[in-house]
Every structure is written in C-alpha cells, then in structure tokens.
Amino acid sequence: MSTAGGLQDALSGLLTVAARAGVAEEQARTEALSLAAALAESAPGAPSDWAKAVPGGTTQDFFDAAVRGRRWRGAPTAVLTELIASSSPEKAAYAEALAEIASAACTLGEPTMRVVGNASVAAAAQLQAAGARTLQVGAGLMAPRADAARPATGPTAAPAATTQAEAEAVEAVEVAAEPAKTVEELLAELDELTGLARVKREVHRQVAVLRVEKLRAEAGLKSPTITRHLVFVGNPGTGKTTVARLVSGIYKALGLLSKGQLIEVDRSELVAGYLGQTATKTAEVVASAVGGVLFIDEAYSLTAGDTGADQYGREAVDTLVKEMEDRRDDLVVIVAGYPEPMEAFIAANPGLASRFRTTIEFENYTDEELSDILTGLSEAADYELVPESLEKFREILVATPRDSSFGNGRFARNVLEAAIGRHAWRLRDVTAPTTDQLRQILPEDLTDEPEPVASEDPSATALTSSDVTGDEDQGDQA
C-alpha cells in the first residue's frame, strides 16, 4: 500500500477548505505535510512516498517536516487553532480535512501499528478541538473491515445522513459560527483538566489581577502596568501547551488580545542559518502571533552556552525583546521548559527579566492522574479501556522509572497510540468485528512483547523509552 496518491488527494481537499477559510495555501500545505510526516516517520518507505507528494521533496525534507509536526500529534494545528479562536465557520471542515491527512499518513510506506495509533490520536485531537464529528482513521489498513453500522466511502468517511433534511441540518450545524467562549467557560475548561492544582490557582489569580487592572483603566483610575507574559516551568508532558492555549483564549475574552490564537515555536523556527536573517525570521514569527500568544518551548536553547559561537540565538532573543516592547498592547509571550535552565535563561538578559515576572510551575502527574488522562484520551478517540486494561496500565506505571526522560502525559498518549496499533493488528484476521471489538482496548494491547512470527508486522516492536517520551505535550492535556 505504498502510495502518495492518498496524501495528495487529502492535501487537495484540505487546501480547498483552507481557501474558503482565507488561510494562505502555503501555510496550510506546509502544516499538513508536517503533520503527515510526523505521523508516518516510523513507517518503512514513508520518506520516499511522502516526497512524491512534495514537488522537489527529499528524504531530509521529510524528517525536517516530521520534527515540526510532532507537536500536532496530540493537539490542534496552528491553523486550526486560529480558526477556532476566530470562530471560523470552516473550523469543523478544516479539522475533518486534517483527519483525512492523518488517515492518508497511514498509507505512506508500509503501514505499521504505530502509525495507525499515532494517526487515530492525532485525528481525534483535531476533531475534538473543533467540535467536529468523529471519523474513522486508518480503517482497513491493518486488517479487513466489515462494519455495517458505519458505512464509508474512504478511510475516514463520515456516516451518511439518511435524509436530505438530516444532511442539511448537519451542514447548518457545521457552518454556524459559534460565539466566542467567555472567561468563565474557559476557566471551567481549565478546572476540568486532570491535576495541575497549583497551575489552576495561579491562572485564576492572574485572571483576577488582569480583570481588575482593565476595569480600573476603564474607570480612569491609575493602575500599575502588569506584565502579561508568563514563564511555564516543568517536565515534558505536564500540560504546558494546553494551558497556554487556554490562557490565549482567556486573554482574548478579557479584551487583552484581539484574536487569541496560539503560535507554538522552538529555536529552529526563530533562528536562521546566518546573522541578519535571524532577526527577520524571528520578527516574522512574532508578527504571526500578534493578537494572540507566542509559546516558545525550551526557550533556553536560544542562549544555551551563550558563547560567541551562538550569536544567532542571542540575535533571536534581542529581536524578541524589541518585538515584545513594540507590540506590547496585543501580544503575550509564554516561554517554557525545565525549571533550572529557564531560570538561567530569564536571568541572562535584562530585557527578559523585566518582562517575565510571573512563573507558573507544572508538577508531575500522579499515577491516578495519568490513568485519568489515558482514559480521557481513549474516549476522545472513541476507544474503551476495559477495567483490566486500566489495571495493566497502572502496572506499567509502577515499573516505569520517573527520571528526566519520563514524558508524563506524553507517556499516556504514546501508550495509547501503541495500543491502538496493536489493537488493529490483533483484529487483522477478524472479517466482521463487532462494535465492541472495534472499540475495546484489551490488556494484551498494552503489552510490548515482540511479535512471535517473522511474517507478522516487522514494525510492531516493543514500546521503548523513546516511544513514550515523545515530542508533544500531554496528549492533549499538555
């Protein structure tokens, strides 16, 4: 099943929706191809198939794109986030088009259990964020499918409406722009997240301070200028990106930001290959975040070592400080990373120290919280963890070292991705699986025992530490 045709077709459909939504074609194309590469990067032969869908694309382009797209394996993409923030009538259609991209990623190279799991979770993240209907992803790739209850015309086709009236009703619901969420609604979403008690208290406090500051200004009273920029510190997968996304919406609802989108970047997206170009590149990234939040992950990588050899990183920081000042009325910057390196990063530049005065600490999740996260992720992807599977997951947690490489919420998401792949492989010879069989994750789906026969899927390898640390935040509570 090695073909780029499925990806090209899915990309064409996404670009059609992007055009209706007013999204730049190149931005939508780059994002979609990055997502596909991130989902398929473990599949043998995927780089060459992916390159066929990219004019002039190379294997190196594939792996570069995969690095950029990994953050969207468990969270809505940047474009979709903007469409949601602006209540675009095309947000649901764009999320469904991204789900088609995820399904097409399963056709790149030789289909593997890991890719099917990645794609299922990624598609669910896009659809859930936009409030779109659930679609089947990767059906039929690992095993024959005969699901009369869910007729489909493609790997992610939605159930057909039974009448013209129903079809029109579905269409009306999907194109209707939803009203922007209130501060109270967004804070309620924050409070519903698993764990994060200290983070929730600090965000509530920050909201109260900023609300009163705004009311005092509107009343003509003097008020000290309170910096809105934030420092998030904590280990990977502890919910930093998810909270940043909610903060962007909260600030917009407070009237402090005009759009409320979240633009997530790292060093590679701020630093160019030579001096002078870095300033331009950083300024362009900041410009894309105006009206919302610029989230810089592992921000200390910009000043790592801070020697003459890394003038590029310092140029990016200097440009960032200037842009934050010039655009202070409609931009919030959140920098994130491990606690100690972040403290050194802020202290290394007086401009940063004066602008980042609020630090929010994200603690590691407990075993019970991680179990809740896994259950929530499973439900979002329309899977069910039977009680024995949840007990098996707790056993896995007990046996897993909690060193600096532990991924917290990422660990839970990656366990689910691997389980979905094993589930598909387990059903490969079931001609007509029942709905329960299609949904239920069994304890054996969580094990990492190697396949017993050489003829079986060669990519179905054991779950290793690299599998469960990942590159995204809590999936997606991170």
C-alpha positions as CSV (number, residue, x, y, z in Angstrom):
1,M,0.0,0.0,0.0
2,S,2.9,2.4,-0.7
3,T,1.5,5.4,-2.4
4,A,1.5,9.1,-2.2
5,G,-1.9,9.4,-4.0
6,G,-3.9,9.2,-0.8
7,L,-1.9,12.1,0.7
8,Q,-2.2,14.2,-2.5
9,D,-5.9,13.7,-2.5
10,A,-6.2,14.6,1.2
11,L,-4.0,17.6,0.7
12,S,-6.1,18.8,-2.2
13,G,-9.2,18.6,0.0
14,L,-7.6,20.4,2.8
15,L,-6.4,23.2,0.5
16,T,-10.0,23.7,-0.8
17,V,-11.2,24.2,2.8
18,A,-8.2,26.5,3.6
19,A,-9.1,28.7,0.6
20,R,-12.7,29.0,1.9
21,A,-11.4,29.9,5.3
22,G,-9.0,32.5,3.9
23,V,-5.9,30.6,5.0
24,A,-2.7,31.1,2.9
25,E,-2.2,28.0,0.7
26,E,1.5,27.6,1.5
27,Q,0.8,27.8,5.3
28,A,-1.9,25.1,5.1
29,R,0.2,22.9,2.8
30,T,3.3,23.1,5.0
31,E,1.3,22.3,8.1
32,A,-0.5,19.4,6.6
33,L,2.7,17.8,5.2
34,S,4.4,18.3,8.5
35,L,1.6,16.5,10.3
36,A,1.6,13.6,7.8
37,A,5.4,13.3,8.2
38,A,5.2,13.3,12.0
39,L,2.6,10.5,11.9
40,A,4.4,8.3,9.4
41,E,8.0,8.8,10.3
42,S,8.3,5.3,11.8
43,A,7.0,3.6,8.7
44,P,9.5,1.9,6.4
45,G,9.4,3.6,3.0
46,A,7.4,6.6,4.2
47,P,10.0,9.3,3.4
48,S,10.1,8.4,-0.3
49,D,6.3,8.2,-0.6
50,W,5.9,11.5,1.2
51,A,8.5,13.1,-1.1
52,K,6.4,12.2,-4.1
53,A,3.6,14.4,-2.8
54,V,6.0,17.3,-2.4
55,P,7.5,18.9,-5.6
56,G,11.3,18.6,-5.2
57,G,10.9,17.0,-1.8
58,T,13.7,14.9,-0.3
59,T,14.1,12.4,2.4
60,Q,15.7,15.1,4.6
61,D,12.7,17.4,4.0
62,F,10.5,14.5,5.3
63,F,12.4,14.3,8.6
64,D,12.6,18.1,9.0
65,A,8.9,18.2,8.5
66,A,8.3,15.4,11.0
67,V,10.1,17.4,13.7
68,R,7.9,20.4,13.0
69,G,4.7,18.3,13.0
70,R,5.2,16.2,16.1
71,R,3.6,18.8,18.3
72,W,0.3,18.3,16.5
73,R,0.1,14.5,17.1
74,G,-1.9,15.3,20.3
75,A,-3.0,18.9,19.8
76,P,-4.8,21.1,17.2
77,T,-2.5,22.5,14.5
78,A,-1.6,26.2,14.4
79,V,-4.0,27.0,11.5
80,L,-6.9,25.1,13.2
81,T,-6.2,26.9,16.5
82,E,-6.5,30.2,14.7
83,L,-9.8,29.2,13.0
84,I,-11.2,28.1,16.4
85,A,-10.0,31.3,18.1
86,S,-11.8,33.4,15.4
87,S,-14.9,31.2,15.4
88,S,-14.5,30.5,11.7
89,P,-17.4,28.7,10.1
90,E,-14.8,26.5,8.4
91,K,-13.1,25.2,11.6
92,A,-15.0,21.8,11.6
93,A,-14.4,21.3,7.9
94,Y,-10.7,22.0,8.4
95,A,-10.5,19.7,11.3
96,E,-12.1,16.9,9.2
97,A,-9.6,17.7,6.4
98,L,-6.8,17.3,8.9
99,A,-8.3,13.9,10.0
100,E,-8.1,12.9,6.3
101,I,-4.4,13.9,6.3
102,A,-3.9,11.7,9.3
103,S,-5.6,8.8,7.6
104,A,-3.6,9.4,4.4
105,A,-0.4,9.3,6.5
106,C,-1.2,5.6,7.2
107,T,-0.7,4.8,3.5
108,L,2.8,6.2,3.3
109,G,5.4,3.4,3.1
110,E,4.4,0.1,4.8
111,P,1.5,0.5,7.2
112,T,2.5,-0.1,10.8
113,M,0.7,-0.4,14.1
114,R,2.5,2.6,15.5
115,V,1.4,4.9,12.6
116,V,-2.2,3.8,12.9
117,G,-2.1,4.6,16.6
118,N,-0.5,8.0,16.0
119,A,-3.0,8.9,13.3
120,S,-6.0,7.9,15.4
121,V,-5.0,10.0,18.3
122,A,-3.9,13.0,16.1
123,A,-7.2,12.9,14.2
124,A,-9.2,12.8,17.5
125,A,-7.3,15.8,18.8
126,Q,-8.1,17.9,15.7
127,L,-11.8,16.9,15.6
128,Q,-12.3,17.3,19.4
129,A,-10.7,20.8,19.4
130,A,-13.1,22.0,16.6
131,G,-16.2,20.2,17.9
132,A,-16.3,18.1,14.7
133,R,-17.8,14.7,14.4
134,T,-15.6,11.6,15.0
135,L,-14.2,10.0,11.8
136,Q,-12.7,6.5,11.4
137,V,-8.9,6.7,10.8
138,G,-6.8,4.1,9.2
139,A,-9.6,1.6,8.9
140,G,-8.7,-1.4,6.8
141,L,-5.0,-0.7,6.7
142,M,-4.1,-3.4,9.2
143,A,-7.0,-5.8,8.9
144,P,-10.1,-6.4,6.7
145,R,-13.1,-4.3,7.8
146,A,-16.8,-5.1,7.6
147,D,-18.6,-2.6,9.8
148,A,-22.2,-2.4,8.5
149,A,-23.0,0.1,11.3
150,R,-20.5,2.6,9.9
151,P,-20.7,2.6,6.1
152,A,-17.8,4.5,4.5
153,T,-16.6,5.6,1.1
154,G,-13.0,6.1,2.2
155,P,-10.7,5.5,5.2
156,T,-12.2,8.4,7.2
157,A,-15.6,8.8,5.6
158,A,-18.3,10.0,8.0
159,P,-21.7,8.2,8.4
160,A,-24.0,9.3,5.6
161,A,-27.2,11.2,6.5
162,T,-30.3,9.2,6.0
163,T,-32.4,12.0,4.6
164,Q,-31.9,15.3,2.7
165,A,-33.2,17.1,5.8
166,E,-30.7,15.5,8.0
167,A,-27.9,16.3,5.6
168,E,-29.0,20.0,5.5
169,A,-29.2,20.0,9.3
170,V,-25.7,18.6,9.6
171,E,-24.3,21.2,7.2
172,A,-26.1,24.0,9.0
173,V,-24.5,22.9,12.3
174,E,-21.1,22.6,10.8
175,V,-21.0,26.0,9.1
176,A,-22.6,28.0,12.0
177,A,-20.0,30.2,13.8
178,E,-20.1,29.6,17.5
179,P,-20.0,32.5,19.9
180,A,-16.6,33.2,21.5
181,K,-16.2,31.5,24.8
182,T,-16.4,33.6,28.0
183,V,-13.7,33.8,30.6
184,E,-15.9,31.7,32.9
185,E,-16.3,29.0,30.3
186,L,-12.5,28.9,29.6
187,L,-11.7,28.8,33.3
188,A,-14.1,25.9,33.7
189,E,-12.2,24.1,30.9
190,L,-9.0,24.7,32.8
191,D,-10.6,23.4,36.0
192,E,-11.7,20.2,34.3
193,L,-8.1,19.3,33.3
194,T,-6.6,16.4,35.3
195,G,-4.3,17.5,38.1
196,L,-2.5,20.9,37.9
197,A,-3.9,22.3,41.1
198,R,-1.1,24.8,41.6
199,V,-1.3,25.9,37.9
200,K,-5.1,26.4,38.2
201,R,-4.8,28.6,41.3
202,E,-2.1,30.7,39.6
203,V,-4.1,31.2,36.4
204,H,-7.2,32.1,38.4
205,R,-5.1,34.7,40.3
206,Q,-3.6,36.1,37.2
207,V,-7.0,36.5,35.6
208,A,-8.4,38.3,38.7
209,V,-5.5,40.7,38.7
210,L,-5.7,41.5,35.0
211,R,-9.5,41.9,35.1
212,V,-9.3,44.4,37.9
213,E,-6.5,46.2,36.1
214,K,-8.6,46.5,33.0
215,L,-11.7,47.7,35.0
216,R,-9.6,50.4,36.7
217,A,-8.2,51.6,33.4
218,E,-11.7,51.8,32.0
219,A,-12.8,53.8,35.1
220,G,-10.0,56.3,34.6
221,L,-8.1,55.2,37.6
222,K,-4.3,54.8,37.9
223,S,-3.1,51.3,37.7
224,P,0.4,49.8,37.6
225,T,1.4,48.2,34.4
226,I,1.2,44.5,34.9
227,T,3.2,42.3,32.6
228,R,1.1,39.6,31.0
229,H,4.0,37.5,29.8
230,L,4.5,34.2,31.6
231,V,7.1,31.6,32.3
232,F,6.0,28.0,32.4
233,V,8.4,25.5,34.1
234,G,8.0,21.8,34.4
235,N,8.9,18.5,32.9
236,P,7.7,17.4,29.5
237,G,4.1,16.4,29.1
238,T,2.8,18.2,32.2
239,G,0.2,20.3,30.3
240,K,2.1,23.4,29.5
241,T,0.8,23.8,25.9
242,T,-2.8,23.0,26.8
243,V,-2.8,25.7,29.5
244,A,-1.1,28.1,27.1
245,R,-3.9,27.6,24.6
246,L,-6.5,28.3,27.3
247,V,-4.6,31.3,28.5
248,S,-4.7,32.7,25.0
249,G,-8.5,32.3,24.9
250,I,-8.9,33.8,28.4
251,Y,-6.8,36.9,27.5
252,K,-8.9,37.4,24.4
253,A,-12.1,37.0,26.4
254,L,-10.8,39.7,28.8
255,G,-10.3,42.0,25.9
256,L,-6.5,42.0,26.3
257,L,-5.8,40.3,22.9
258,S,-7.6,40.8,19.6
259,K,-7.5,37.2,18.3
260,G,-6.5,34.7,20.9
261,Q,-4.5,32.3,18.7
262,L,-1.6,30.3,20.0
263,I,1.6,30.1,17.9
264,E,3.9,27.4,19.2
265,V,7.6,27.5,18.2
266,D,11.0,26.4,19.2
267,R,14.6,27.5,18.4
268,S,14.6,26.1,14.9
269,E,11.7,28.3,13.9
270,L,13.3,31.5,15.3
271,V,16.9,31.1,14.3
272,A,18.2,31.2,10.7
273,G,21.4,30.0,9.2
274,Y,23.3,33.3,9.2
275,L,23.4,36.6,11.0
276,G,20.9,39.2,10.0
277,Q,18.4,36.7,8.7
278,T,17.6,35.5,12.2
279,A,16.2,38.9,13.2
280,T,13.9,38.8,10.1
281,K,12.8,35.3,10.8
282,T,12.1,36.0,14.5
283,A,10.2,39.2,13.6
284,E,8.0,37.2,11.1
285,V,7.1,34.6,13.7
286,V,6.2,37.3,16.2
287,A,4.1,39.1,13.6
288,S,2.1,35.8,13.1
289,A,1.4,35.7,16.8
290,V,0.2,39.3,17.2
291,G,-3.3,39.3,18.6
292,G,-2.6,36.1,20.5
293,V,0.1,34.1,22.4
294,L,3.6,33.2,21.2
295,F,4.6,30.0,23.0
296,I,8.3,29.3,22.9
297,D,9.2,25.7,24.1
298,E,12.6,25.1,25.5
299,A,13.3,28.8,25.2
300,Y,16.7,28.4,27.0
301,S,18.0,26.7,23.8
302,L,18.3,30.3,22.4
303,T,21.0,31.1,24.9
304,A,22.5,27.7,25.6
305,G,26.1,28.3,26.4
306,D,25.7,31.9,25.4
307,T,29.1,32.0,23.6
308,G,30.3,33.8,20.6
309,A,29.5,30.7,18.6
310,D,25.8,31.2,19.2
311,Q,25.3,34.7,18.0
312,Y,22.2,33.6,16.2
313,G,20.4,32.7,19.4
314,R,21.3,36.0,21.0
315,E,20.1,37.8,17.9
316,A,16.7,36.0,18.2
317,V,16.4,37.0,21.9
318,D,17.3,40.6,21.2
319,T,14.8,40.7,18.4
320,L,12.1,39.1,20.6
321,V,12.7,41.6,23.4
322,K,12.3,44.5,20.9
323,E,9.2,43.0,19.3
324,M,7.6,42.4,22.7
325,E,8.0,46.1,23.5
326,D,6.8,47.3,20.1
327,R,3.7,45.0,20.2
328,R,3.1,45.0,24.0
329,D,-0.6,46.0,23.6
330,D,-1.6,43.0,21.5
331,L,0.9,40.2,22.2
332,V,1.6,37.8,25.0
333,V,4.7,35.6,25.1
334,I,5.0,32.4,27.2
335,V,8.4,30.8,27.5
336,A,8.6,27.2,28.7
337,G,11.0,24.5,29.7
338,Y,12.7,22.7,32.6
339,P,12.9,24.8,35.8
340,E,16.7,25.4,36.3
341,P,17.5,26.2,32.6
342,M,14.5,28.5,32.4
343,E,15.7,30.4,35.5
344,A,19.2,30.9,33.9
345,F,17.6,31.9,30.6
346,I,15.5,34.7,32.1
347,A,18.4,35.9,34.2
348,A,20.8,36.0,31.2
349,N,19.1,39.0,29.6
350,P,17.8,42.2,31.5
351,G,15.2,42.7,28.9
352,L,13.7,39.3,29.5
353,A,14.0,39.6,33.3
354,S,11.9,42.8,33.2
355,R,9.2,41.3,31.1
356,F,8.8,37.9,32.6
357,R,7.8,38.3,36.3
358,T,5.3,35.5,36.7
359,T,6.4,31.9,36.8
360,I,3.9,29.0,36.9
361,E,5.2,25.6,38.0
362,F,3.8,22.4,36.4
363,E,4.2,19.4,38.7
364,N,4.5,15.8,37.5
365,Y,1.3,13.8,37.4
366,T,0.5,11.1,39.9
367,D,-0.3,7.5,38.7
368,E,-4.0,8.1,39.3
369,E,-3.9,11.3,37.2
370,L,-2.1,9.6,34.4
371,S,-4.7,6.8,34.4
372,D,-7.4,9.5,34.1
373,I,-5.5,11.1,31.2
374,L,-5.3,7.8,29.4
375,T,-9.0,7.2,29.9
376,G,-9.8,10.6,28.6
377,L,-7.6,10.2,25.5
378,S,-9.2,6.8,24.8
379,E,-12.7,8.2,25.0
380,A,-11.8,11.2,22.7
381,A,-10.5,8.7,20.1
382,D,-13.7,6.6,20.5
383,Y,-11.9,3.7,22.2
384,E,-12.8,2.0,25.5
385,L,-10.3,0.8,28.1
386,V,-11.7,-2.3,29.8
387,P,-11.1,-2.3,33.6
388,E,-8.3,-5.0,33.2
389,S,-6.5,-2.7,30.7
390,L,-6.6,0.2,33.1
391,E,-5.1,-2.1,35.8
392,K,-2.4,-3.2,33.3
393,F,-1.6,0.5,32.7
394,R,-1.1,1.1,36.4
395,E,1.3,-1.9,36.5
396,I,3.2,-0.4,33.6
397,L,3.4,2.9,35.5
398,V,4.8,1.3,38.6
399,A,7.5,-0.4,36.6
400,T,8.4,2.8,34.7
401,P,11.3,5.0,36.0
402,R,10.4,8.6,36.7
403,D,13.6,10.2,35.6
404,S,14.0,13.3,33.5
405,S,13.1,11.4,30.3
406,F,9.7,10.4,31.6
407,G,7.0,12.0,29.5
408,N,4.1,12.4,31.9
409,G,1.0,13.0,29.7
410,R,3.0,12.2,26.7
411,F,3.7,8.8,28.2
412,A,0.0,8.1,28.5
413,R,-0.7,9.3,24.9
414,N,2.1,7.2,23.5
415,V,0.9,4.1,25.3
416,L,-2.5,4.6,23.8
417,E,-1.0,5.2,20.3
418,A,0.9,1.9,20.6
419,A,-2.2,0.1,22.0
420,I,-4.4,1.3,19.1
421,G,-1.8,-0.1,16.7
422,R,-1.7,-3.5,18.5
423,H,-5.5,-3.5,18.6
424,A,-5.6,-3.1,14.8
425,W,-3.0,-5.9,14.4
426,R,-5.0,-8.2,16.8
427,L,-8.1,-7.8,14.6
428,R,-6.3,-8.3,11.3
429,D,-7.9,-11.7,10.7
430,V,-11.3,-10.8,12.0
431,T,-13.5,-10.4,9.0
432,A,-16.5,-8.8,10.6
433,P,-15.5,-7.4,14.1
434,T,-18.3,-6.3,16.4
435,T,-18.6,-2.7,17.6
436,D,-17.2,-3.7,21.0
437,Q,-14.3,-5.4,19.3
438,L,-13.6,-2.3,17.3
439,R,-13.7,-0.1,20.4
440,Q,-12.2,-2.1,23.3
441,I,-8.6,-1.9,24.2
442,L,-7.6,-5.2,26.0
443,P,-4.7,-5.7,28.4
444,E,-2.7,-7.5,25.7
445,D,-2.9,-4.4,23.6
446,L,-0.8,-2.6,26.2
447,T,2.0,-5.1,26.4
448,D,5.2,-4.6,24.5
449,E,6.1,-8.2,23.7
450,P,7.7,-8.7,20.3
451,E,5.7,-10.4,17.6
452,P,6.3,-14.2,17.7
453,V,6.4,-14.8,14.0
454,A,8.7,-13.2,11.4
455,S,6.0,-12.9,8.9
456,E,4.0,-10.6,11.1
457,D,4.3,-6.9,11.0
458,P,8.0,-6.2,11.4
459,S,7.4,-2.7,12.8
460,A,5.4,-3.9,15.8
461,T,8.3,-3.6,18.1
462,A,8.4,-3.2,21.9
463,L,7.5,0.1,23.5
464,T,10.8,1.7,24.4
465,S,11.7,4.7,26.4
466,S,12.0,6.7,23.2
467,D,8.4,5.7,22.2
468,V,7.0,7.1,25.4
469,T,8.8,10.3,25.9
470,G,7.6,11.8,22.6
471,D,7.8,15.4,21.5
472,E,4.5,16.9,22.3
473,D,2.7,17.9,25.4
474,Q,0.0,16.0,27.3
475,G,-1.9,14.4,24.6
476,D,-3.7,16.7,24.5
477,Q,-3.7,18.0,28.0
478,A,-0.2,19.3,27.6
